[in-house]
């Protein structure tokens, strides 16, 4: 981000956040947008919640450079997801696991843009 206006935290603003997921040398990046009158630090706890992460990744405004699919619940009411991460060689690591484990793959959270929302 070239410049950060701290005054925007006092207004409704659209924050673009870069999320990096990783296992071994396989990575995936998602850019998600979150609006409202919240600071970036207020949002950090949101990324610990697996259900919130899944919903953010499924948003139509989110841009992902990897495949992600919410697989829903199994017969035991456990929620599942599938993510295909890539390494630098273009090789794929298919990750399929309980949704609860998704925050464990989140290795970086970066605020990349903030824009004031017009009412």
trRosetta pair geometry for C-beta under 8 A, 3 or more apart (Angstrom, degrees):
i j d omega theta_ij theta_ji phi_ij phi_ji
1 4 5.8 62 123 -63 135 91
1 111 6.7 -17 -29 114 146 79
1 112 5.6 177 -60 -162 94 38
1 113 6.1 176 -109 -79 105 47
1 114 7.7 34 -142 4 145 84
4 111 7.8 66 -111 111 126 126
4 114 6.7 67 -138 25 76 127
5 8 4.8 89 90 -20 99 104
5 114 7.0 -138 46 88 85 122
6 9 6.1 -29 -177 7 58 113
7 10 5.8 -48 -174 27 57 112
7 11 7.4 33 140 -3 74 108
8 11 5.7 -70 -153 47 49 102
8 13 4.6 64 171 -78 105 154
8 114 5.0 131 109 141 157 128
8 115 7.9 -145 -143 171 143 4
8 116 5.8 -128 -127 -74 99 82
9 13 7.4 -63 -87 15 31 138
9 39 4.8 23 -143 -98 120 89
10 37 7.9 -4 177 -152 23 99
11 37 6.9 -113 145 -112 19 89
11 116 5.4 1 109 -134 141 99
11 117 7.3 -175 141 39 97 76
12 35 6.6 26 178 174 94 93
12 36 6.0 -65 -139 -155 84 19
12 37 5.0 -57 -86 -62 63 81
12 116 7.4 84 82 -165 60 64
12 117 4.2 -63 118 54 99 120
12 119 7.0 98 44 -71 140 90
13 35 7.1 -162 98 -145 31 62
13 36 7.7 -35 50 69 52 32
13 37 7.6 93 12 -101 72 45
13 114 5.2 19 159 -174 136 93
13 115 6.3 161 -163 80 85 36
13 116 5.3 -54 -104 -105 86 40
13 117 5.7 -166 -105 -10 23 87
14 33 5.6 -5 -175 -169 101 109
14 34 7.5 154 -156 78 54 34
14 35 4.9 -25 -99 -95 69 85
14 114 7.3 159 79 -153 49 47
14 115 4.9 -12 55 61 98 93
14 117 5.5 110 -31 -70 86 95
15 33 6.9 153 77 -154 46 55
15 34 5.1 -20 60 63 99 85
15 35 7.4 173 16 -86 71 32
15 40 6.4 169 -146 -90 153 83
15 43 7.1 -138 80 -27 154 162
15 111 6.1 -53 -168 -138 111 100
15 113 7.2 159 -156 88 44 57
15 114 5.3 -10 -104 -103 72 79
16 31 5.9 3 -176 -176 101 101
16 32 7.4 161 -152 81 53 35
16 33 5.5 -26 -96 -96 67 76
16 111 7.6 108 77 -163 54 56
16 112 5.1 -61 102 69 99 93
16 113 4.0 20 38 51 117 100
16 114 7.6 -142 20 -65 73 39
17 31 7.2 158 77 -154 39 53
17 32 5.4 -23 62 63 92 85
17 33 7.6 161 16 -92 77 26
17 34 6.4 10 -1 8 122 110
17 40 7.8 150 -94 -136 114 97
17 43 7.2 -141 -68 127 155 148
17 109 6.4 -7 -179 -168 113 84
17 110 6.9 155 -161 78 64 43
17 111 5.8 -36 -105 -101 77 53
17 112 6.8 151 -115 12 22 86
18 29 6.3 -16 -167 -167 95 105
18 30 7.4 153 -155 81 47 45
18 31 5.6 -22 -97 -99 66 74
18 108 7.4 -15 112 117 94 102
18 109 7.5 156 82 -156 58 36
18 110 4.4 -12 57 61 104 99
18 111 8.0 -150 18 -65 79 7
18 112 5.0 69 -21 -31 107 127
19 29 7.0 152 80 -157 53 53
19 30 4.6 -12 59 61 104 95
19 31 7.7 -177 18 -81 75 26
19 32 6.4 23 -7 3 118 111
19 47 7.2 -176 -113 -132 120 128
19 53 7.9 153 -160 -141 162 98
19 56 7.8 95 -15 117 153 135
19 106 6.1 -48 -169 -135 103 103
19 108 7.3 156 -158 87 36 64
19 109 6.0 -1 -106 -106 69 70
20 27 6.3 -21 -169 -161 96 110
20 28 7.5 155 -156 81 51 45
20 29 5.4 -19 -102 -102 71 78
20 106 7.3 111 76 -155 50 56
20 107 5.4 -59 101 65 98 86
20 108 3.9 19 39 50 119 104
20 109 7.8 -137 22 -60 77 37
20 110 7.8 38 -12 1 104 105
21 27 6.8 145 81 -158 55 56
21 28 4.6 -11 60 61 104 94
21 29 7.6 -166 22 -76 73 31
21 30 7.3 39 -9 -3 107 104
21 66 7.4 -105 59 45 118 152
21 83 6.6 -50 119 162 154 159
21 85 6.5 -126 105 -93 101 124
21 102 7.9 -47 -121 -169 130 76
21 105 4.4 29 -159 134 95 108
21 106 5.8 -40 -97 -89 72 50
21 107 6.9 121 -133 9 22 86
22 25 8.0 -27 -164 -141 104 14
22 26 6.7 154 -152 85 60 53
22 27 4.8 -15 -99 -102 89 77
22 28 7.6 -174 -72 24 50 63
22 85 7.1 135 -122 -158 39 152
22 105 6.4 170 48 -174 36 76
22 107 4.6 -23 29 2 114 140
23 26 5.3 -10 66 62 77 104
23 85 6.2 143 33 45 93 156
23 93 6.0 -142 76 124 114 150
23 95 6.1 137 1 -80 150 133
23 105 6.0 -44 -51 -125 91 102
24 87 7.8 -39 106 -86 98 119
24 93 7.0 157 48 -86 114 163
25 87 4.6 50 114 -126 96 115
25 88 7.0 -57 159 2 116 91
26 85 3.7 103 150 112 104 114
26 86 6.1 156 -150 75 81 9
26 87 4.9 -64 -88 -58 63 81
26 91 7.5 -90 -94 94 104 85
26 92 7.6 73 -135 -164 129 29
26 93 3.8 -81 -70 18 174 132
27 66 7.8 -146 123 -55 47 138
27 85 5.7 152 57 -169 7 111
27 86 6.8 -44 59 67 60 62
27 87 7.3 96 10 -102 76 44
28 64 6.8 8 174 -170 109 96
28 65 6.3 -175 -155 76 66 76
28 66 3.1 -52 -128 0 119 151
28 68 7.5 134 158 -57 154 104
28 83 6.2 -124 14 175 162 117
28 84 7.7 113 -78 88 135 44
28 85 4.5 -107 -31 -112 102 82
28 86 7.0 100 -78 18 75 75
29 64 7.3 168 91 -149 48 52
29 65 5.0 22 55 29 88 116
29 66 7.3 120 28 -8 46 102
30 56 7.6 109 134 125 139 101
30 57 5.8 -61 -137 -113 161 85
30 62 5.9 -2 -174 -177 106 110
30 63 7.0 157 -157 82 56 47
30 64 4.6 -15 -104 -100 87 80
30 65 7.7 -147 -74 15 46 69
30 66 7.7 -74 -59 37 85 94
30 68 7.6 4 -80 -18 129 151
31 62 6.7 165 82 -156 53 59
31 63 4.5 0 51 55 104 98
31 64 7.9 -156 24 -69 63 40
31 112 7.2 -57 -130 42 106 143
32 56 4.5 13 -140 176 153 110
32 57 7.2 -70 -81 -76 123 44
32 59 6.5 94 -141 44 93 132
32 61 7.5 89 -152 99 52 91
32 62 4.8 -9 -103 -110 74 99
33 59 7.4 -133 47 119 82 148
33 61 4.8 -55 31 128 123 134
33 62 7.3 -146 12 -77 76 58
34 38 7.5 -50 136 61 117 123
34 43 6.0 121 96 -123 161 140
34 46 7.9 123 -119 83 156 164
34 56 7.5 -30 -70 -121 102 116
35 117 5.8 69 -151 -70 113 147
38 42 4.3 -122 -174 82 100 138
38 43 5.9 112 126 -54 127 88
39 42 4.7 107 55 -2 74 102
39 43 7.4 -140 97 -5 46 86
40 43 5.7 -58 -158 32 37 113
40 44 7.2 56 147 -43 65 89
40 111 4.8 -49 -119 -67 143 142
41 44 5.6 -25 -155 -4 42 118
42 45 7.6 -57 176 23 39 100
43 46 5.1 -46 -168 20 60 124
43 47 7.3 56 145 -23 78 96
44 47 6.2 -55 -166 25 41 109
44 48 7.9 44 143 -22 64 97
44 109 6.8 138 -122 100 80 157
45 48 5.6 -42 -165 18 51 117
45 49 7.6 47 146 -18 67 99
46 49 6.1 -59 -167 28 42 110
46 52 5.0 -129 -179 148 82 156
47 52 7.2 -113 -90 98 27 119
47 53 6.2 73 -147 -81 58 99
47 103 6.6 131 148 -125 68 103
47 106 6.1 -167 167 157 113 166
47 109 5.8 -119 -30 -91 176 144
48 103 5.5 61 -148 -144 39 156
49 52 4.0 64 87 12 111 114
49 53 6.7 176 91 -14 58 83
49 103 7.4 106 37 -61 11 135
50 53 5.6 -55 -150 34 34 113
50 54 6.5 33 155 -19 67 104
50 79 7.6 151 124 85 126 130
50 99 4.6 125 155 143 127 85
50 100 5.0 -117 -24 -108 163 32
50 101 7.5 54 -108 28 135 26
50 102 4.8 119 -136 42 92 108
50 103 5.7 -104 -78 -19 73 98
51 54 5.8 -52 -149 34 33 112
51 55 6.4 31 154 -17 65 106
51 79 7.5 64 -90 70 84 171
51 99 6.8 60 -75 145 57 136
52 55 5.8 -57 -148 38 32 110
52 56 6.3 33 154 -20 66 106
53 56 5.7 -56 -149 36 30 111
53 57 6.3 26 156 -16 66 108
53 102 5.2 -174 92 119 144 131
53 103 6.2 -173 -29 -72 152 77
53 106 7.1 -120 -120 -56 143 136
54 57 5.9 -59 -149 38 29 108
54 58 6.3 22 155 -15 65 113
54 70 5.4 89 -171 -99 117 115
54 79 7.7 -83 -45 155 166 135
54 81 6.3 -144 -108 -80 111 133
54 99 5.8 -24 -53 -146 137 122
54 102 6.7 148 -58 12 85 173
55 58 5.8 -62 -146 41 30 109
55 59 6.9 54 151 -47 62 89
56 59 5.8 -32 -159 -5 35 117
56 62 6.2 117 157 -82 64 139
57 62 5.8 -170 -145 141 29 165
57 64 6.5 49 -156 -71 89 133
57 68 5.1 -72 163 121 133 157
57 70 7.9 149 84 -52 111 99
58 62 7.2 74 56 32 15 140
58 68 7.9 -123 -71 111 64 115
58 70 6.0 -16 -73 -19 130 130
59 62 4.4 103 67 -17 90 104
64 67 7.6 126 121 -88 129 15
64 68 5.7 -97 -165 6 169 117
65 86 7.9 -84 131 28 94 123
66 83 6.2 42 130 -174 125 90
66 84 5.8 -166 -177 81 92 64
66 85 5.5 -6 -138 -102 149 49
66 86 6.4 -158 -104 -2 99 91
67 82 7.6 -21 121 117 100 93
67 83 6.8 161 91 -153 63 44
67 84 4.1 23 51 35 108 111
68 81 6.9 -11 -168 -179 84 114
68 82 7.4 164 -152 88 40 56
68 83 5.0 0 -106 -106 76 83
68 84 7.9 -138 -63 23 44 67
69 81 6.6 160 85 -162 51 66
69 82 4.7 -1 56 55 101 97
69 83 7.8 -171 24 -72 63 46
70 79 7.9 -30 -165 -175 90 104
70 81 5.7 -36 -112 -107 47 87
70 99 7.7 28 -137 -94 83 122
71 79 7.8 140 70 -179 78 58
71 80 4.0 -38 70 94 123 99
71 81 5.8 -174 7 -98 92 24
71 82 5.8 81 -47 -14 117 94
71 96 7.4 51 -28 -150 152 100
72 79 6.9 -94 170 -135 22 72
72 80 6.9 -6 63 47 39 84
73 77 5.3 -12 -168 -140 130 41
73 78 6.5 138 -149 66 73 31
73 79 5.4 -44 -87 -87 70 60
73 80 7.5 137 -111 7 23 82
74 77 7.3 -80 67 -10 61 13
74 78 5.1 -7 36 56 106 87
74 80 6.3 62 -36 -18 101 122
78 98 5.7 -66 175 -119 112 105
79 98 6.6 85 76 -164 61 70
79 99 3.9 -22 107 7 109 131
79 100 7.4 119 62 -28 97 75
80 96 6.7 21 -179 -178 111 84
80 97 7.0 -177 -144 101 77 22
80 98 6.1 -63 -97 -108 62 38
80 99 6.3 -127 -88 -35 10 81
81 96 7.3 -159 96 -139 44 54
81 97 6.8 -15 57 61 79 63
81 99 5.2 95 -18 -93 105 75
81 102 6.0 37 37 -76 148 121
82 94 6.7 -13 -167 -172 99 91
82 95 6.9 155 -156 85 49 55
82 96 4.5 -10 -104 -98 84 88
83 94 7.8 160 84 -156 42 46
83 95 4.7 -11 62 61 88 107
83 96 7.9 175 23 -74 57 47
83 102 8.0 115 -23 -123 136 94
83 105 7.4 161 59 119 155 170
84 92 5.1 -15 -172 -161 103 113
84 93 7.2 155 -157 73 52 43
84 94 5.3 -19 -103 -101 80 68
84 95 7.5 -175 -82 21 30 73
85 92 7.2 136 72 -156 41 57
85 93 4.8 -20 64 60 94 99
85 95 6.4 33 -2 -7 106 117
86 90 6.1 -21 -163 -139 116 34
86 91 6.9 142 -152 70 64 39
86 92 6.0 -33 -95 -96 69 59
86 93 7.6 -174 -80 16 21 79
87 90 7.3 -54 70 13 65 17
87 91 5.0 -2 37 54 107 91
87 93 7.2 74 -33 -19 95 108
95 105 7.0 86 160 -91 168 152
97 101 4.6 -56 134 60 132 137
97 102 7.5 170 82 -61 108 63
98 101 5.2 95 68 -2 81 100
99 102 5.6 -21 -166 -13 52 119
100 103 8.0 -48 174 19 41 96
101 104 5.1 -45 -173 25 67 123
101 105 7.3 64 139 -20 79 96
102 105 6.0 -58 -163 29 43 108
102 106 7.3 48 145 -30 68 100
103 106 5.3 -44 -155 17 49 120
106 109 6.9 28 169 -55 114 96
111 114 6.9 9 174 -48 116 100
